[in-house]
């Protein structure tokens, strides 16, 4: 057994063609045990057809390309390349793209992080 696993999801601008609903979920592809990470592509002019919230996971959206809006608890915020948004589980959310959007979404259980960055590192 190795201490790592890798995968190839292809070019970000082709995720919408190669994965269901324009999202590559890394949980299954890499066997993740501490979070879910999705890499997504949304064409211009798309509005998610539903609002949703989570039971226990907060999400962090990292926008890599494009622009649009997120509606969070009825408040609309603009998002674009370089925008990062933390969303707590209870927040009701949806998204709409103005241009083609590419983004990463990380989901993890709220208040579960105990160590991070160099605090979890050892020199070898």
Phi and psi in radians as a Rosetta constraint file:
Dihedral C 1 N 2 CA 2 C 2 CIRCULARHARMONIC -1.674 0.35
Dihedral N 2 CA 2 C 2 N 3 CIRCULARHARMONIC 2.861 0.35
Dihedral C 2 N 3 CA 3 C 3 CIRCULARHARMONIC -1.619 0.35
Dihedral N 3 CA 3 C 3 N 4 CIRCULARHARMONIC 0.280 0.35
Dihedral C 3 N 4 CA 4 C 4 CIRCULARHARMONIC -2.671 0.35
Dihedral N 4 CA 4 C 4 N 5 CIRCULARHARMONIC 2.874 0.35
Dihedral C 4 N 5 CA 5 C 5 CIRCULARHARMONIC -2.552 0.35
Dihedral N 5 CA 5 C 5 N 6 CIRCULARHARMONIC 2.428 0.35
Dihedral C 5 N 6 CA 6 C 6 CIRCULARHARMONIC -2.237 0.35
Dihedral N 6 CA 6 C 6 N 7 CIRCULARHARMONIC 2.802 0.35
Dihedral C 6 N 7 CA 7 C 7 CIRCULARHARMONIC -2.611 0.35
Dihedral N 7 CA 7 C 7 N 8 CIRCULARHARMONIC 2.881 0.35
Dihedral C 7 N 8 CA 8 C 8 CIRCULARHARMONIC -2.142 0.35
Dihedral N 8 CA 8 C 8 N 9 CIRCULARHARMONIC 2.109 0.35
Dihedral C 8 N 9 CA 9 C 9 CIRCULARHARMONIC -1.759 0.35
Dihedral N 9 CA 9 C 9 N 10 CIRCULARHARMONIC -0.129 0.35
Dihedral C 9 N 10 CA 10 C 10 CIRCULARHARMONIC 1.610 0.35
Dihedral N 10 CA 10 C 10 N 11 CIRCULARHARMONIC -3.046 0.35
Dihedral C 10 N 11 CA 11 C 11 CIRCULARHARMONIC -1.163 0.35
Dihedral N 11 CA 11 C 11 N 12 CIRCULARHARMONIC 2.431 0.35
Dihedral C 11 N 12 CA 12 C 12 CIRCULARHARMONIC -1.006 0.35
Dihedral N 12 CA 12 C 12 N 13 CIRCULARHARMONIC -0.666 0.35
Dihedral C 12 N 13 CA 13 C 13 CIRCULARHARMONIC -1.263 0.35
Dihedral N 13 CA 13 C 13 N 14 CIRCULARHARMONIC -0.093 0.35
Dihedral C 13 N 14 CA 14 C 14 CIRCULARHARMONIC -1.877 0.35
Dihedral N 14 CA 14 C 14 N 15 CIRCULARHARMONIC 0.033 0.35
Dihedral C 14 N 15 CA 15 C 15 CIRCULARHARMONIC -1.033 0.35
Dihedral N 15 CA 15 C 15 N 16 CIRCULARHARMONIC -0.711 0.35
Dihedral C 15 N 16 CA 16 C 16 CIRCULARHARMONIC -1.031 0.35
Dihedral N 16 CA 16 C 16 N 17 CIRCULARHARMONIC -0.512 0.35
Dihedral C 16 N 17 CA 17 C 17 CIRCULARHARMONIC -1.485 0.35
Dihedral N 17 CA 17 C 17 N 18 CIRCULARHARMONIC -0.537 0.35
Dihedral C 17 N 18 CA 18 C 18 CIRCULARHARMONIC -1.719 0.35
Dihedral N 18 CA 18 C 18 N 19 CIRCULARHARMONIC -0.229 0.35
Dihedral C 18 N 19 CA 19 C 19 CIRCULARHARMONIC -2.303 0.35
Dihedral N 19 CA 19 C 19 N 20 CIRCULARHARMONIC 2.557 0.35
Dihedral C 19 N 20 CA 20 C 20 CIRCULARHARMONIC -1.031 0.35
Dihedral N 20 CA 20 C 20 N 21 CIRCULARHARMONIC 2.332 0.35
Dihedral C 20 N 21 CA 21 C 21 CIRCULARHARMONIC 1.011 0.35
Dihedral N 21 CA 21 C 21 N 22 CIRCULARHARMONIC 0.395 0.35
Dihedral C 21 N 22 CA 22 C 22 CIRCULARHARMONIC 1.209 0.35
Dihedral N 22 CA 22 C 22 N 23 CIRCULARHARMONIC 0.417 0.35
Dihedral C 22 N 23 CA 23 C 23 CIRCULARHARMONIC -2.281 0.35
Dihedral N 23 CA 23 C 23 N 24 CIRCULARHARMONIC 2.268 0.35
Dihedral C 23 N 24 CA 24 C 24 CIRCULARHARMONIC -1.764 0.35
Dihedral N 24 CA 24 C 24 N 25 CIRCULARHARMONIC 2.012 0.35
Dihedral C 24 N 25 CA 25 C 25 CIRCULARHARMONIC -1.630 0.35
Dihedral N 25 CA 25 C 25 N 26 CIRCULARHARMONIC 2.156 0.35
Dihedral C 25 N 26 CA 26 C 26 CIRCULARHARMONIC -1.501 0.35
Dihedral N 26 CA 26 C 26 N 27 CIRCULARHARMONIC -0.243 0.35
Dihedral C 26 N 27 CA 27 C 27 CIRCULARHARMONIC -0.905 0.35
Dihedral N 27 CA 27 C 27 N 28 CIRCULARHARMONIC -0.952 0.35
Dihedral C 27 N 28 CA 28 C 28 CIRCULARHARMONIC -1.341 0.35
Dihedral N 28 CA 28 C 28 N 29 CIRCULARHARMONIC -0.671 0.35
Dihedral C 28 N 29 CA 29 C 29 CIRCULARHARMONIC -1.098 0.35
Dihedral N 29 CA 29 C 29 N 30 CIRCULARHARMONIC -0.592 0.35
Dihedral C 29 N 30 CA 30 C 30 CIRCULARHARMONIC -1.957 0.35
Dihedral N 30 CA 30 C 30 N 31 CIRCULARHARMONIC -0.095 0.35
Dihedral C 30 N 31 CA 31 C 31 CIRCULARHARMONIC 1.189 0.35
Dihedral N 31 CA 31 C 31 N 32 CIRCULARHARMONIC 0.737 0.35
Dihedral C 31 N 32 CA 32 C 32 CIRCULARHARMONIC -1.146 0.35
Dihedral N 32 CA 32 C 32 N 33 CIRCULARHARMONIC 2.544 0.35
Dihedral C 32 N 33 CA 33 C 33 CIRCULARHARMONIC -2.148 0.35
Dihedral N 33 CA 33 C 33 N 34 CIRCULARHARMONIC -0.082 0.35
Dihedral C 33 N 34 CA 34 C 34 CIRCULARHARMONIC -2.123 0.35
Dihedral N 34 CA 34 C 34 N 35 CIRCULARHARMONIC -0.180 0.35
Dihedral C 34 N 35 CA 35 C 35 CIRCULARHARMONIC -2.881 0.35
Dihedral N 35 CA 35 C 35 N 36 CIRCULARHARMONIC 2.991 0.35
Dihedral C 35 N 36 CA 36 C 36 CIRCULARHARMONIC -2.048 0.35
Dihedral N 36 CA 36 C 36 N 37 CIRCULARHARMONIC 2.384 0.35
Dihedral C 36 N 37 CA 37 C 37 CIRCULARHARMONIC -2.217 0.35
Dihedral N 37 CA 37 C 37 N 38 CIRCULARHARMONIC 2.235 0.35
Dihedral C 37 N 38 CA 38 C 38 CIRCULARHARMONIC -2.115 0.35
Dihedral N 38 CA 38 C 38 N 39 CIRCULARHARMONIC 2.499 0.35
Dihedral C 38 N 39 CA 39 C 39 CIRCULARHARMONIC -1.998 0.35
Dihedral N 39 CA 39 C 39 N 40 CIRCULARHARMONIC 2.160 0.35
Dihedral C 39 N 40 CA 40 C 40 CIRCULARHARMONIC -2.222 0.35
Dihedral N 40 CA 40 C 40 N 41 CIRCULARHARMONIC 2.660 0.35
Dihedral C 40 N 41 CA 41 C 41 CIRCULARHARMONIC -2.344 0.35
Dihedral N 41 CA 41 C 41 N 42 CIRCULARHARMONIC 2.221 0.35
Dihedral C 41 N 42 CA 42 C 42 CIRCULARHARMONIC -2.178 0.35
Dihedral N 42 CA 42 C 42 N 43 CIRCULARHARMONIC 2.196 0.35
Dihedral C 42 N 43 CA 43 C 43 CIRCULARHARMONIC -1.181 0.35
Dihedral N 43 CA 43 C 43 N 44 CIRCULARHARMONIC 2.797 0.35
Dihedral C 43 N 44 CA 44 C 44 CIRCULARHARMONIC -1.007 0.35
Dihedral N 44 CA 44 C 44 N 45 CIRCULARHARMONIC 2.488 0.35
Dihedral C 44 N 45 CA 45 C 45 CIRCULARHARMONIC 1.415 0.35
Dihedral N 45 CA 45 C 45 N 46 CIRCULARHARMONIC 0.264 0.35
Dihedral C 45 N 46 CA 46 C 46 CIRCULARHARMONIC -1.749 0.35
Dihedral N 46 CA 46 C 46 N 47 CIRCULARHARMONIC 2.353 0.35
Dihedral C 46 N 47 CA 47 C 47 CIRCULARHARMONIC -2.059 0.35
Dihedral N 47 CA 47 C 47 N 48 CIRCULARHARMONIC 2.242 0.35
Dihedral C 47 N 48 CA 48 C 48 CIRCULARHARMONIC -1.001 0.35
Dihedral N 48 CA 48 C 48 N 49 CIRCULARHARMONIC 2.332 0.35
Dihedral C 48 N 49 CA 49 C 49 CIRCULARHARMONIC -1.430 0.35
Dihedral N 49 CA 49 C 49 N 50 CIRCULARHARMONIC 0.273 0.35
Dihedral C 49 N 50 CA 50 C 50 CIRCULARHARMONIC -2.672 0.35
Dihedral N 50 CA 50 C 50 N 51 CIRCULARHARMONIC 2.713 0.35
Dihedral C 50 N 51 CA 51 C 51 CIRCULARHARMONIC -1.723 0.35
Dihedral N 51 CA 51 C 51 N 52 CIRCULARHARMONIC 2.634 0.35
Dihedral C 51 N 52 CA 52 C 52 CIRCULARHARMONIC -2.648 0.35
Dihedral N 52 CA 52 C 52 N 53 CIRCULARHARMONIC 2.897 0.35
Dihedral C 52 N 53 CA 53 C 53 CIRCULARHARMONIC -2.498 0.35
Dihedral N 53 CA 53 C 53 N 54 CIRCULARHARMONIC 3.069 0.35
Dihedral C 53 N 54 CA 54 C 54 CIRCULARHARMONIC -2.061 0.35
Dihedral N 54 CA 54 C 54 N 55 CIRCULARHARMONIC 2.815 0.35
Dihedral C 54 N 55 CA 55 C 55 CIRCULARHARMONIC -1.441 0.35
Dihedral N 55 CA 55 C 55 N 56 CIRCULARHARMONIC -0.711 0.35
Dihedral C 55 N 56 CA 56 C 56 CIRCULARHARMONIC -2.506 0.35
Dihedral N 56 CA 56 C 56 N 57 CIRCULARHARMONIC -0.190 0.35
Dihedral C 56 N 57 CA 57 C 57 CIRCULARHARMONIC -1.722 0.35
Dihedral N 57 CA 57 C 57 N 58 CIRCULARHARMONIC 2.275 0.35
Dihedral C 57 N 58 CA 58 C 58 CIRCULARHARMONIC -1.461 0.35
Dihedral N 58 CA 58 C 58 N 59 CIRCULARHARMONIC 2.766 0.35
Dihedral C 58 N 59 CA 59 C 59 CIRCULARHARMONIC -2.180 0.35
Dihedral N 59 CA 59 C 59 N 60 CIRCULARHARMONIC 2.577 0.35
Dihedral C 59 N 60 CA 60 C 60 CIRCULARHARMONIC -2.153 0.35
Dihedral N 60 CA 60 C 60 N 61 CIRCULARHARMONIC 2.133 0.35
Dihedral C 60 N 61 CA 61 C 61 CIRCULARHARMONIC -1.755 0.35
Dihedral N 61 CA 61 C 61 N 62 CIRCULARHARMONIC 2.268 0.35
Dihedral C 61 N 62 CA 62 C 62 CIRCULARHARMONIC -2.123 0.35
Dihedral N 62 CA 62 C 62 N 63 CIRCULARHARMONIC 1.928 0.35
Dihedral C 62 N 63 CA 63 C 63 CIRCULARHARMONIC -1.528 0.35
Dihedral N 63 CA 63 C 63 N 64 CIRCULARHARMONIC 2.171 0.35
Dihedral C 63 N 64 CA 64 C 64 CIRCULARHARMONIC -1.765 0.35
Dihedral N 64 CA 64 C 64 N 65 CIRCULARHARMONIC -0.453 0.35
Dihedral C 64 N 65 CA 65 C 65 CIRCULARHARMONIC -2.746 0.35
Dihedral N 65 CA 65 C 65 N 66 CIRCULARHARMONIC 2.576 0.35
Dihedral C 65 N 66 CA 66 C 66 CIRCULARHARMONIC 1.519 0.35
Dihedral N 66 CA 66 C 66 N 67 CIRCULARHARMONIC -2.961 0.35
Dihedral C 66 N 67 CA 67 C 67 CIRCULARHARMONIC -2.624 0.35
Dihedral N 67 CA 67 C 67 N 68 CIRCULARHARMONIC 2.755 0.35
Dihedral C 67 N 68 CA 68 C 68 CIRCULARHARMONIC 3.137 0.35
Dihedral N 68 CA 68 C 68 N 69 CIRCULARHARMONIC -2.740 0.35
Dihedral C 68 N 69 CA 69 C 69 CIRCULARHARMONIC -2.359 0.35
Dihedral N 69 CA 69 C 69 N 70 CIRCULARHARMONIC 2.648 0.35
Dihedral C 69 N 70 CA 70 C 70 CIRCULARHARMONIC -2.063 0.35
Dihedral N 70 CA 70 C 70 N 71 CIRCULARHARMONIC 2.400 0.35
Dihedral C 70 N 71 CA 71 C 71 CIRCULARHARMONIC -1.857 0.35
Dihedral N 71 CA 71 C 71 N 72 CIRCULARHARMONIC 2.071 0.35
Dihedral C 71 N 72 CA 72 C 72 CIRCULARHARMONIC -2.170 0.35
Dihedral N 72 CA 72 C 72 N 73 CIRCULARHARMONIC 1.968 0.35
Dihedral C 72 N 73 CA 73 C 73 CIRCULARHARMONIC 0.867 0.35
Dihedral N 73 CA 73 C 73 N 74 CIRCULARHARMONIC 0.824 0.35
Dihedral C 73 N 74 CA 74 C 74 CIRCULARHARMONIC 1.221 0.35
Dihedral N 74 CA 74 C 74 N 75 CIRCULARHARMONIC 0.107 0.35
Dihedral C 74 N 75 CA 75 C 75 CIRCULARHARMONIC -1.811 0.35
Dihedral N 75 CA 75 C 75 N 76 CIRCULARHARMONIC 2.216 0.35
Dihedral C 75 N 76 CA 76 C 76 CIRCULARHARMONIC -1.633 0.35
Dihedral N 76 CA 76 C 76 N 77 CIRCULARHARMONIC 2.225 0.35
Dihedral C 76 N 77 CA 77 C 77 CIRCULARHARMONIC -2.128 0.35
Dihedral N 77 CA 77 C 77 N 78 CIRCULARHARMONIC 2.550 0.35
Dihedral C 77 N 78 CA 78 C 78 CIRCULARHARMONIC -1.420 0.35
Dihedral N 78 CA 78 C 78 N 79 CIRCULARHARMONIC 2.438 0.35
Dihedral C 78 N 79 CA 79 C 79 CIRCULARHARMONIC -2.252 0.35
Dihedral N 79 CA 79 C 79 N 80 CIRCULARHARMONIC 2.588 0.35
Dihedral C 79 N 80 CA 80 C 80 CIRCULARHARMONIC -2.740 0.35
Dihedral N 80 CA 80 C 80 N 81 CIRCULARHARMONIC 3.093 0.35
Dihedral C 80 N 81 CA 81 C 81 CIRCULARHARMONIC -0.848 0.35
Dihedral N 81 CA 81 C 81 N 82 CIRCULARHARMONIC 2.219 0.35
Dihedral C 81 N 82 CA 82 C 82 CIRCULARHARMONIC 1.663 0.35
Dihedral N 82 CA 82 C 82 N 83 CIRCULARHARMONIC -0.202 0.35
Dihedral C 82 N 83 CA 83 C 83 CIRCULARHARMONIC -1.323 0.35
Dihedral N 83 CA 83 C 83 N 84 CIRCULARHARMONIC 2.389 0.35
Dihedral C 83 N 84 CA 84 C 84 CIRCULARHARMONIC -2.182 0.35
Dihedral N 84 CA 84 C 84 N 85 CIRCULARHARMONIC 2.326 0.35
Dihedral C 84 N 85 CA 85 C 85 CIRCULARHARMONIC -2.301 0.35
Dihedral N 85 CA 85 C 85 N 86 CIRCULARHARMONIC 2.184 0.35
Dihedral C 85 N 86 CA 86 C 86 CIRCULARHARMONIC -1.667 0.35
Dihedral N 86 CA 86 C 86 N 87 CIRCULARHARMONIC 2.313 0.35
Dihedral C 86 N 87 CA 87 C 87 CIRCULARHARMONIC -2.223 0.35
Dihedral N 87 CA 87 C 87 N 88 CIRCULARHARMONIC 2.084 0.35
Dihedral C 87 N 88 CA 88 C 88 CIRCULARHARMONIC -1.253 0.35
Dihedral N 88 CA 88 C 88 N 89 CIRCULARHARMONIC 2.745 0.35
Dihedral C 88 N 89 CA 89 C 89 CIRCULARHARMONIC -0.945 0.35
Dihedral N 89 CA 89 C 89 N 90 CIRCULARHARMONIC -0.698 0.35
Dihedral C 89 N 90 CA 90 C 90 CIRCULARHARMONIC -1.269 0.35
Dihedral N 90 CA 90 C 90 N 91 CIRCULARHARMONIC -0.295 0.35
Dihedral C 90 N 91 CA 91 C 91 CIRCULARHARMONIC -1.212 0.35
Dihedral N 91 CA 91 C 91 N 92 CIRCULARHARMONIC 2.299 0.35
Dihedral C 91 N 92 CA 92 C 92 CIRCULARHARMONIC -1.463 0.35
Dihedral N 92 CA 92 C 92 N 93 CIRCULARHARMONIC 2.276 0.35
Dihedral C 92 N 93 CA 93 C 93 CIRCULARHARMONIC -2.395 0.35
Dihedral N 93 CA 93 C 93 N 94 CIRCULARHARMONIC 2.653 0.35
Dihedral C 93 N 94 CA 94 C 94 CIRCULARHARMONIC -2.730 0.35
Dihedral N 94 CA 94 C 94 N 95 CIRCULARHARMONIC 3.040 0.35
Dihedral C 94 N 95 CA 95 C 95 CIRCULARHARMONIC -2.542 0.35
Dihedral N 95 CA 95 C 95 N 96 CIRCULARHARMONIC 2.643 0.35
Dihedral C 95 N 96 CA 96 C 96 CIRCULARHARMONIC -2.438 0.35
Dihedral N 96 CA 96 C 96 N 97 CIRCULARHARMONIC 2.388 0.35
Dihedral C 96 N 97 CA 97 C 97 CIRCULARHARMONIC -1.710 0.35
Dihedral N 97 CA 97 C 97 N 98 CIRCULARHARMONIC 2.366 0.35
Dihedral C 97 N 98 CA 98 C 98 CIRCULARHARMONIC -1.591 0.35
Dihedral N 98 CA 98 C 98 N 99 CIRCULARHARMONIC -0.758 0.35
Dihedral C 98 N 99 CA 99 C 99 CIRCULARHARMONIC -2.107 0.35
Dihedral N 99 CA 99 C 99 N 100 CIRCULARHARMONIC 3.092 0.35
Dihedral C 99 N 100 CA 100 C 100 CIRCULARHARMONIC -0.996 0.35
Dihedral N 100 CA 100 C 100 N 101 CIRCULARHARMONIC 2.301 0.35
Dihedral C 100 N 101 CA 101 C 101 CIRCULARHARMONIC -2.087 0.35
Dihedral N 101 CA 101 C 101 N 102 CIRCULARHARMONIC 2.439 0.35
Dihedral C 101 N 102 CA 102 C 102 CIRCULARHARMONIC -2.197 0.35
Dihedral N 102 CA 102 C 102 N 103 CIRCULARHARMONIC 2.337 0.35
Dihedral C 102 N 103 CA 103 C 103 CIRCULARHARMONIC -2.679 0.35
Dihedral N 103 CA 103 C 103 N 104 CIRCULARHARMONIC 2.797 0.35
Dihedral C 103 N 104 CA 104 C 104 CIRCULARHARMONIC -1.954 0.35
Dihedral N 104 CA 104 C 104 N 105 CIRCULARHARMONIC 2.409 0.35
Dihedral C 104 N 105 CA 105 C 105 CIRCULARHARMONIC -2.160 0.35
Dihedral N 105 CA 105 C 105 N 106 CIRCULARHARMONIC 2.184 0.35
Dihedral C 105 N 106 CA 106 C 106 CIRCULARHARMONIC -1.923 0.35
Dihedral N 106 CA 106 C 106 N 107 CIRCULARHARMONIC 2.225 0.35
Dihedral C 106 N 107 CA 107 C 107 CIRCULARHARMONIC -1.993 0.35
Dihedral N 107 CA 107 C 107 N 108 CIRCULARHARMONIC 2.315 0.35
Dihedral C 107 N 108 CA 108 C 108 CIRCULARHARMONIC -2.641 0.35
Dihedral N 108 CA 108 C 108 N 109 CIRCULARHARMONIC 2.698 0.35
Dihedral C 108 N 109 CA 109 C 109 CIRCULARHARMONIC -1.097 0.35
Dihedral N 109 CA 109 C 109 N 110 CIRCULARHARMONIC 2.252 0.35
Dihedral C 109 N 110 CA 110 C 110 CIRCULARHARMONIC -0.997 0.35
Dihedral N 110 CA 110 C 110 N 111 CIRCULARHARMONIC 2.399 0.35
Dihedral C 110 N 111 CA 111 C 111 CIRCULARHARMONIC 1.091 0.35
Dihedral N 111 CA 111 C 111 N 112 CIRCULARHARMONIC 0.426 0.35
Dihedral C 111 N 112 CA 112 C 112 CIRCULARHARMONIC -1.723 0.35
Dihedral N 112 CA 112 C 112 N 113 CIRCULARHARMONIC -0.245 0.35
Dihedral C 112 N 113 CA 113 C 113 CIRCULARHARMONIC -1.289 0.35
Dihedral N 113 CA 113 C 113 N 114 CIRCULARHARMONIC 2.122 0.35
Dihedral C 113 N 114 CA 114 C 114 CIRCULARHARMONIC -1.852 0.35
Dihedral N 114 CA 114 C 114 N 115 CIRCULARHARMONIC -0.572 0.35
Dihedral C 114 N 115 CA 115 C 115 CIRCULARHARMONIC -2.381 0.35
Dihedral N 115 CA 115 C 115 N 116 CIRCULARHARMONIC 2.655 0.35
Dihedral C 115 N 116 CA 116 C 116 CIRCULARHARMONIC -2.783 0.35
Dihedral N 116 CA 116 C 116 N 117 CIRCULARHARMONIC 2.854 0.35
Dihedral C 116 N 117 CA 117 C 117 CIRCULARHARMONIC 0.939 0.35
Dihedral N 117 CA 117 C 117 N 118 CIRCULARHARMONIC -2.472 0.35
Dihedral C 117 N 118 CA 118 C 118 CIRCULARHARMONIC -1.208 0.35
Dihedral N 118 CA 118 C 118 N 119 CIRCULARHARMONIC -0.283 0.35
Dihedral C 118 N 119 CA 119 C 119 CIRCULARHARMONIC -1.160 0.35
Dihedral N 119 CA 119 C 119 N 120 CIRCULARHARMONIC -0.293 0.35
Dihedral C 119 N 120 CA 120 C 120 CIRCULARHARMONIC -1.930 0.35
Dihedral N 120 CA 120 C 120 N 121 CIRCULARHARMONIC 0.306 0.35
Dihedral C 120 N 121 CA 121 C 121 CIRCULARHARMONIC -1.963 0.35
Dihedral N 121 CA 121 C 121 N 122 CIRCULARHARMONIC 2.658 0.35
Dihedral C 121 N 122 CA 122 C 122 CIRCULARHARMONIC -2.294 0.35
Dihedral N 122 CA 122 C 122 N 123 CIRCULARHARMONIC 2.426 0.35
Dihedral C 122 N 123 CA 123 C 123 CIRCULARHARMONIC -1.320 0.35
Dihedral N 123 CA 123 C 123 N 124 CIRCULARHARMONIC 2.398 0.35
